[in-house]
């Protein structure tokens, strides 16, 4: 077990050193935090606030699924490397929630597999259940999560203020990179 942990840390260290996508996400997170004072921020509609909160929870679904599937398939580094990036995605959207005064109360970010929105709880449960079937099934779950996330980020960006669009665009680029990683792993596994 200790050897697997060391291998994972080594792999993750290499990913962090070479991860250009992380720079964009750190930048988008800083951009989102730029105006934490709600009075200086554009006023959002209730629908826009709900959309940002949904994206915050959807990014958590991705991270939590990858944590869980990574524990089931510890030799598959794709889950471990992408879960770190998903945490940055969560942080970026949480910064938007903070900036716009969108309550994240009740969200236990540390609680893997626990969600405020029933729809996303069901999604998490289904993804994990489907992924338990085999490594290939788990990788295909990752692929589906990223495809869904890309679509949802594009749709959520429509009509949003420029700062939200910038953060969502950066997250979309990260998800496209994750999608490539899952598709590469699927090809290798088939």
C-alpha positions as CSV (number, residue, x, y, z in Angstrom):
1,X,0.0,0.0,0.0
2,X,2.8,2.4,0.9
3,X,4.4,1.8,-2.6
4,X,1.1,2.6,-4.3
5,X,0.9,5.8,-2.3
6,X,4.5,6.8,-3.2
7,X,3.9,6.0,-6.9
8,X,0.7,8.1,-6.8
9,X,2.5,11.0,-5.1
10,X,5.3,10.8,-7.6
11,X,2.9,10.8,-10.5
12,X,0.9,13.7,-9.0
13,X,4.0,15.7,-8.4
14,X,4.9,15.3,-12.1
15,X,1.4,16.3,-13.1
16,X,1.5,19.4,-10.9
17,X,4.9,20.4,-12.3
18,X,3.8,20.0,-15.9
19,X,0.2,21.0,-15.5
20,X,-0.3,24.1,-17.6
21,X,-4.1,23.9,-17.1
22,X,-3.6,24.5,-13.4
23,X,-2.1,27.9,-14.1
24,X,-5.3,28.9,-16.0
25,X,-7.4,27.6,-13.2
26,X,-5.4,29.4,-10.5
27,X,-5.7,32.5,-12.6
28,X,-9.5,32.1,-13.0
29,X,-9.9,31.5,-9.3
30,X,-7.9,34.7,-8.5
31,X,-10.0,36.6,-11.1
32,X,-13.2,35.3,-9.5
33,X,-12.0,36.5,-6.1
34,X,-11.1,39.9,-7.5
35,X,-14.2,41.5,-6.1
36,X,-15.4,39.7,-3.0
37,X,-17.5,42.8,-2.2
38,X,-21.0,42.0,-3.4
39,X,-21.8,45.6,-3.8
40,X,-19.2,46.0,-6.5
41,X,-20.4,42.9,-8.3
42,X,-23.0,42.7,-11.0
43,X,-26.4,41.6,-9.6
44,X,-27.3,38.2,-10.7
45,X,-30.8,36.8,-11.3
46,X,-32.0,33.9,-9.1
47,X,-31.6,31.6,-12.1
48,X,-27.9,32.7,-12.6
49,X,-27.2,32.2,-8.9
50,X,-28.8,28.7,-9.1
51,X,-26.7,27.9,-12.2
52,X,-23.4,28.9,-10.5
53,X,-24.3,26.9,-7.4
54,X,-25.2,23.9,-9.6
55,X,-21.8,24.1,-11.3
56,X,-20.1,24.3,-7.9
57,X,-21.8,21.1,-6.9
58,X,-21.3,19.5,-10.3
59,X,-17.5,20.0,-10.0
60,X,-17.7,18.3,-6.6
61,X,-19.5,15.4,-8.2
62,X,-16.6,15.0,-10.6
63,X,-14.0,15.2,-7.9
64,X,-15.8,12.8,-5.6
65,X,-16.5,10.2,-8.3
66,X,-12.8,10.3,-9.2
67,X,-11.7,10.0,-5.5
68,X,-14.0,7.0,-5.1
69,X,-13.2,5.3,-8.4
70,X,-9.5,6.0,-7.7
71,X,-9.8,4.1,-4.5
72,X,-11.4,1.1,-6.3
73,X,-8.8,1.2,-9.1
74,X,-5.6,2.5,-7.4
75,X,-3.4,1.5,-10.3
76,X,-5.2,3.8,-12.7
77,X,-3.5,7.2,-12.3
78,X,-6.0,9.1,-14.4
79,X,-8.5,9.4,-11.5
80,X,-5.8,10.6,-9.0
81,X,-4.4,13.2,-11.4
82,X,-7.7,14.6,-12.4
83,X,-9.2,14.8,-8.9
84,X,-6.6,17.4,-8.0
85,X,-7.7,19.5,-10.9
86,X,-11.3,19.1,-10.0
87,X,-10.6,20.5,-6.6
88,X,-9.2,23.6,-8.3
89,X,-12.5,23.7,-10.3
90,X,-14.5,23.6,-7.1
91,X,-12.4,26.3,-5.6
92,X,-12.9,28.6,-8.7
93,X,-16.6,28.2,-8.7
94,X,-16.8,28.6,-4.9
95,X,-14.9,31.9,-5.3
96,X,-17.7,33.0,-7.7
97,X,-20.3,32.0,-5.0
98,X,-18.4,34.1,-2.5
99,X,-18.1,37.0,-4.8
100,X,-21.8,37.1,-5.7
101,X,-23.1,36.2,-2.2
102,X,-24.4,32.7,-3.2
103,X,-24.8,30.6,-0.1
104,X,-22.8,27.4,0.0
105,X,-24.0,26.7,3.5
106,X,-24.9,23.1,4.0
107,X,-22.3,21.9,1.5
108,X,-19.7,19.6,3.2
109,X,-16.9,19.9,0.7
110,X,-14.8,17.5,2.6
111,X,-17.6,14.9,2.7
112,X,-17.0,12.7,-0.4
113,X,-20.2,11.6,-1.9
114,X,-22.5,14.0,-0.1
115,X,-24.5,16.6,-2.0
116,X,-27.1,19.3,-1.3
117,X,-28.8,18.9,-4.6
118,X,-30.8,15.6,-4.9
119,X,-30.2,15.4,-8.7
120,X,-26.4,15.5,-8.1
121,X,-26.6,13.0,-5.3
122,X,-28.3,10.6,-7.7
123,X,-25.7,11.3,-10.4
124,X,-22.8,10.6,-8.0
125,X,-24.5,7.4,-6.8
126,X,-25.1,6.2,-10.4
127,X,-21.6,7.1,-11.6
128,X,-20.0,5.2,-8.8
129,X,-22.3,2.2,-9.2
130,X,-21.6,2.1,-13.0
131,X,-17.9,2.5,-12.4
132,X,-17.7,-0.4,-10.0
133,X,-18.4,-2.8,-12.9
134,X,-14.9,-2.7,-14.3
135,X,-12.0,-0.4,-14.9
136,X,-13.2,0.3,-18.5
137,X,-16.6,1.2,-17.2
138,X,-15.1,3.5,-14.6
139,X,-13.0,5.3,-17.3
140,X,-16.1,5.6,-19.4
141,X,-17.9,7.2,-16.4
142,X,-15.1,9.8,-16.3
143,X,-15.5,10.4,-20.0
144,X,-19.2,11.0,-19.6
145,X,-18.7,13.3,-16.6
146,X,-16.3,15.5,-18.6
147,X,-18.6,15.6,-21.7
148,X,-21.5,16.6,-19.5
149,X,-19.4,19.1,-17.6
150,X,-18.3,20.8,-20.9
151,X,-21.9,21.0,-22.1
152,X,-23.2,22.4,-18.8
153,X,-20.4,25.0,-18.6
154,X,-21.2,26.3,-22.1
155,X,-24.9,26.5,-21.3
156,X,-24.3,28.1,-17.9
157,X,-22.1,30.8,-19.4
158,X,-24.9,32.2,-21.5
159,X,-25.9,35.7,-20.2
160,X,-23.5,35.6,-17.3
161,X,-21.2,38.5,-16.4
162,X,-17.8,38.6,-18.0
163,X,-15.9,37.3,-14.9
164,X,-18.2,34.2,-14.7
165,X,-17.8,33.5,-18.4
166,X,-14.0,33.7,-18.0
167,X,-14.0,31.3,-15.1
168,X,-16.4,28.9,-16.9
169,X,-14.3,29.1,-20.1
170,X,-11.2,28.2,-18.2
171,X,-13.0,25.3,-16.5
172,X,-14.2,24.1,-19.9
173,X,-10.6,24.0,-21.2
174,X,-9.6,22.0,-18.1
175,X,-12.5,19.6,-18.7
176,X,-11.5,19.2,-22.4
177,X,-8.0,18.2,-21.1
178,X,-9.6,15.7,-18.7
179,X,-11.7,14.3,-21.5
180,X,-8.6,13.7,-23.6
181,X,-7.0,11.9,-20.6
182,X,-10.0,9.6,-20.1
183,X,-10.2,8.9,-23.8
184,X,-6.5,8.0,-23.9
185,X,-6.9,5.7,-20.9
186,X,-10.0,4.1,-22.5
187,X,-8.0,3.4,-25.6
188,X,-5.2,1.9,-23.5
189,X,-7.6,-0.3,-21.5
190,X,-9.7,-1.7,-24.4
